[in-house]
Amino acid sequence: MTRRARPVTVDPPRSGTRIERVRVGPGPGQA
């Protein structure tokens, strides 16, 4: 799951806000 989240952020570099949300998502998700 985390591996897919990383490439997803690289796909839409235009949306910086979404990239931040994706990074915060997998963080607490694993915890």
C-alpha positions as CSV (number, residue, x, y, z in Angstrom):
1,M,0.0,0.0,0.0
2,T,2.8,2.5,0.9
3,R,4.7,1.7,-2.3
4,R,1.7,2.7,-4.4
5,A,1.3,6.0,-2.4
6,R,4.8,7.1,-3.3
7,P,4.4,6.9,-7.1
8,V,1.0,8.5,-6.9
9,T,2.6,11.7,-5.4
10,V,5.2,11.7,-8.3
11,D,2.3,11.5,-10.9
12,P,0.5,14.8,-9.9
13,P,3.4,17.2,-9.1
14,R,1.1,20.1,-9.9
15,S,-1.1,19.5,-6.9
16,G,1.3,20.2,-4.0
17,T,-1.5,20.1,-1.5
18,R,-2.5,16.6,-2.4
19,I,1.2,15.4,-2.2
20,E,1.3,16.6,1.4
21,R,-1.9,14.8,2.3
22,V,-0.7,11.6,0.7
23,R,2.6,11.8,2.8
24,V,0.7,12.3,6.0
25,G,-1.7,9.5,5.1
26,P,0.8,6.6,4.9
27,G,2.6,8.0,8.0
28,P,-0.2,7.5,10.6
29,G,-1.6,4.6,8.5
30,Q,1.4,2.4,9.3
31,A,1.3,3.4,13.0
